[in-house]
């Protein structure tokens, strides 16, 4: 085989490497995008189900229900703020969650927060009438699930770990 044949082989290998690199790059981008969209779907589903628990039949006076929700995107905790109690206590009990404490002090309208690696994200950005002991409670992710116990009090829902 002459020099011309060797140059053709080298050219073919270079083109093949470039094509493989492009396929890997675009494939990774597509997979990452799909995972991110899947996480967003999990958060929206979690938010909608939790909102229905806090505003629906769980509110009726005397109703007691245990519910479990799949933890979206590996979040470690879901935290609830009882604005009536927290504002009268000047955010006592929220010290370990500075973003939530800041949100409460600023008067933001978020009642429920998801926590992951120390970062808190508001999930229900409206002031719902919830009741929690000491004005603030975080429920941990146990095995990929958040377990709640809801007690209806008529105008609000009392929440604790279930």
C-alpha positions as CSV (number, residue, x, y, z in Angstrom):
1,X,0.0,0.0,0.0
2,X,1.4,3.4,-1.0
3,X,1.4,6.7,0.9
4,X,-1.8,7.7,-0.8
5,X,-3.6,4.6,0.7
6,X,-2.2,5.4,4.2
7,X,-3.4,9.0,4.0
8,X,-6.9,7.9,3.0
9,X,-7.0,5.6,6.1
10,X,-5.9,8.4,8.4
11,X,-8.5,10.7,6.9
12,X,-11.2,8.1,7.4
13,X,-10.1,7.5,11.1
14,X,-10.2,11.3,11.8
15,X,-13.6,11.7,10.3
16,X,-14.9,8.7,12.2
17,X,-13.5,10.2,15.5
18,X,-15.2,13.5,14.8
19,X,-18.5,11.8,14.1
20,X,-18.2,9.7,17.2
21,X,-17.4,12.8,19.3
22,X,-20.4,14.6,17.9
23,X,-22.7,11.7,18.6
24,X,-21.5,11.4,22.2
25,X,-21.9,15.2,22.8
26,X,-25.4,15.4,21.4
27,X,-26.4,12.1,23.0
28,X,-25.2,13.3,26.4
29,X,-27.1,16.6,25.9
30,X,-30.3,14.8,25.0
31,X,-30.0,12.5,28.0
32,X,-29.3,15.4,30.4
33,X,-32.2,17.3,29.0
34,X,-34.5,14.3,29.5
35,X,-33.4,13.8,33.1
36,X,-33.9,17.5,33.8
37,X,-37.4,17.5,32.3
38,X,-38.2,14.3,34.3
39,X,-37.2,16.1,37.5
40,X,-39.5,19.1,36.7
41,X,-42.4,16.7,36.0
42,X,-41.8,15.1,39.4
43,X,-41.8,18.5,41.2
44,X,-45.0,19.6,39.5
45,X,-46.7,16.3,40.3
46,X,-45.5,16.6,44.0
47,X,-46.7,20.2,44.1
48,X,-50.1,19.5,42.7
49,X,-50.8,16.5,44.9
50,X,-49.6,18.4,48.1
51,X,-51.7,21.4,47.2
52,X,-54.8,19.2,46.8
53,X,-54.1,17.7,50.3
54,X,-53.7,21.2,51.9
55,X,-56.8,22.8,50.2
56,X,-59.1,19.8,49.6
57,X,-60.8,17.3,51.7
58,X,-58.0,17.1,54.2
59,X,-59.1,20.5,55.6
60,X,-62.5,19.3,56.7
61,X,-62.8,19.5,60.5
62,X,-62.0,16.2,62.2
63,X,-60.5,14.6,59.1
64,X,-57.4,12.6,59.8
65,X,-55.4,11.1,57.0
66,X,-52.0,9.6,56.4
67,X,-50.5,10.3,53.0
68,X,-47.2,9.4,51.3
69,X,-45.7,11.3,48.4
70,X,-42.8,10.3,46.3
71,X,-39.8,12.6,47.0
72,X,-39.1,14.5,43.8
73,X,-35.5,14.8,42.4
74,X,-33.9,13.4,45.6
75,X,-35.0,16.3,47.8
76,X,-34.1,15.6,51.5
77,X,-36.9,17.4,53.3
78,X,-40.1,19.2,52.8
79,X,-40.7,22.1,55.2
80,X,-43.9,23.8,56.2
81,X,-44.3,27.3,57.6
82,X,-47.2,28.4,59.8
83,X,-47.1,32.1,59.2
84,X,-49.5,32.9,62.1
85,X,-47.1,31.3,64.7
86,X,-43.7,32.1,63.0
87,X,-44.4,35.8,62.7
88,X,-45.4,36.1,66.3
89,X,-42.2,34.3,67.3
90,X,-39.9,36.3,65.0
91,X,-38.9,33.2,62.9
92,X,-37.7,31.3,66.0
93,X,-36.9,27.7,65.0
94,X,-36.0,28.3,61.4
95,X,-32.3,29.1,62.1
96,X,-31.1,26.0,60.3
97,X,-32.8,27.1,57.1
98,X,-31.6,30.6,56.3
99,X,-33.3,30.9,52.9
100,X,-36.7,29.9,54.5
101,X,-36.0,32.3,57.5
102,X,-35.2,35.1,55.0
103,X,-38.4,34.4,53.0
104,X,-40.5,34.6,56.1
105,X,-38.9,37.8,57.3
106,X,-39.4,39.3,53.9
107,X,-43.1,38.4,54.0
108,X,-42.9,36.2,50.9
109,X,-46.0,34.1,50.3
110,X,-44.5,30.6,50.4
111,X,-45.8,28.0,52.8
112,X,-44.0,24.9,51.6
113,X,-40.3,24.5,50.7
114,X,-38.3,21.6,49.3
115,X,-34.7,21.2,50.8
116,X,-31.8,19.6,49.0
117,X,-28.1,19.9,50.1
118,X,-28.8,23.0,52.2
119,X,-30.6,24.8,49.5
120,X,-34.3,25.6,50.0
121,X,-36.8,26.0,47.1
122,X,-40.3,27.3,47.6
123,X,-42.7,24.9,46.1
124,X,-46.1,26.4,47.0
125,X,-45.8,30.1,46.7
126,X,-48.9,31.1,48.5
127,X,-49.8,31.5,52.1
128,X,-51.9,28.5,52.9
129,X,-53.6,28.1,56.3
130,X,-51.5,25.3,57.8
131,X,-50.8,24.5,61.4
132,X,-47.6,23.0,62.6
133,X,-46.1,22.8,66.1
134,X,-43.8,25.7,66.8
135,X,-44.7,27.3,63.5
136,X,-42.2,25.4,61.4
137,X,-41.6,21.7,60.6
138,X,-39.5,19.8,58.2
139,X,-40.4,16.2,57.2
140,X,-37.5,14.1,56.1
141,X,-37.3,11.9,53.0
142,X,-37.3,8.3,54.2
143,X,-36.5,5.8,51.4
144,X,-37.6,8.2,48.6
145,X,-40.9,9.0,50.3
146,X,-42.3,11.8,52.4
147,X,-44.9,10.6,54.9
148,X,-47.4,13.0,56.3
149,X,-50.3,13.0,58.8
150,X,-52.9,15.6,58.0
151,X,-55.6,16.7,60.6
152,X,-58.4,18.9,59.3
153,X,-59.2,21.8,61.5
154,X,-61.8,23.5,59.3
155,X,-60.0,26.6,58.1
156,X,-56.6,25.0,58.1
157,X,-54.7,21.7,58.0
158,X,-52.4,20.5,60.9
159,X,-49.4,18.8,59.5
160,X,-46.9,16.4,61.1
161,X,-44.6,13.6,60.1
162,X,-46.7,10.4,59.5
